[in-house]
Amino acid sequence: MRILLSIDDTDNLESRGTGELASLIAEDLELFGWGRSRHVTRHQLLLHPDIPYTSHNSAMCFEAEIDEEALEPLIRHAGAFLQRESAPGSDPGLCVAVVDRVAGVEMLHFGERAKETVLTKEEAYALAARLGVHLSEHGGTGQGVVGALAGAGLRLGGNDGRMKGSLDIAGVMSVADLLGVPGVDAIQGMEGETVAPEDLVRVADKPKTVMVGGRSVLMVAPAQPEDGVRWQTLHRRELRRF
């Protein structure tokens, strides 16, 4: 079965980030033989004085294919992990959704609302119960359940989020060669421009991919004409819309 596992509000400014904890859960999933995981994505939610986030109010989510009998052990393991490893002062939440069992439009709408307005735990729990989605809190006030559900909804939509980490490449590469780099599913212009396999791209240090159409996409923009290079990768600040 295909699942989404999302966590939020596990860190503080001095601790390991929520993304690192998500990666460790994904690693455990594979280590225990429960299934295979895919990219961890970061989903930026609303920054507002009424939201008591601990660092940047971003949820982290990954997709996985798991054996059906592994669902409950994974949920128990992830919950205990968050209870044990989350930073002091954090309010961690966990969401695990079986993709084929949920109404994607409602979850996506919740995620989109969490980017624009203040939502409550009560709203999150009500939606999770209606959709049959696991939602649980693992320390502090548990306010992170809001972001955890929102992160899963945004990941389900397939058009939000930056991939955790960066690509270990730099220099000038062809589009065809870039498509052979692990973690790059597609390359496209920031304004929807089509790129050709033979086009050259100037790759900045540690470029990031974003989620578009459910794929890990390296976004590029037109480059200043030089030595036949047509495109250049973007700085992370230029990817904030994701």
BELNOR-V219040 format. One record per backbone hydrogen bond with DSSP energy under -1.0 kcal/mol. CO is the residue of the C=O (numbers start at 1). NH is the residue of the N-H. Records with the same first field share a line. If there is no record, write none. Layout:
CO = NH ; NH
//
This chain:
1 = 66
2 = 99
3 = 64
4 = 97
5 = 62
6 = 95
7 = 60
8 = 93
10 = 87
17 = 21
18 = 22
19 = 23
20 = 24
21 = 25
22 = 26
23 = 27
24 = 28
25 = 29
26 = 30
27 = 31
28 = 32
29 = 34
30 = 33
34 = 67
36 = 65
40 = 164
41 = 61
42 = 162
43 = 59
48 = 51
51 = 53
57 = 45
59 = 43
60 = 7
61 = 41
62 = 5
63 = 38
64 = 3
65 = 36
67 = 70
68 = 71
70 = 74
71 = 75
72 = 76
73 = 77
74 = 78
75 = 79
76 = 80
77 = 81
78 = 82
79 = 83
80 = 84
81 = 85
82 = 86
87 = 90
91 = 144
92 = 138
93 = 8
94 = 136
95 = 6
96 = 134
97 = 4
98 = 101
99 = 102
102 = 104
103 = 107
104 = 108
105 = 109
106 = 110
107 = 111
108 = 112
109 = 113
110 = 114
113 = 116 ; 117
114 = 46
120 = 124
121 = 125
122 = 126
123 = 127
124 = 128
125 = 129
126 = 130
127 = 131
128 = 132 ; 133
134 = 96
136 = 94
139 = 142
142 = 145
143 = 146
144 = 148
145 = 149
146 = 150
147 = 151
148 = 152
149 = 153
150 = 154
151 = 155
152 = 156
153 = 157
158 = 214
161 = 211
162 = 42
167 = 169
171 = 203
173 = 201
174 = 178
175 = 179
177 = 180
178 = 181
181 = 184
186 = 218
188 = 220
189 = 192
193 = 189
196 = 199
197 = 176
199 = 175
200 = 230 ; 231
201 = 173
202 = 233
203 = 171
207 = 167
209 = 163
210 = 217
212 = 215
215 = 212
216 = 185 ; 186
217 = 210
218 = 188
220 = 190
221 = 232
226 = 229
230 = 223
231 = 202
232 = 221
235 = 238
236 = 239
239 = 242
242 = 161
//
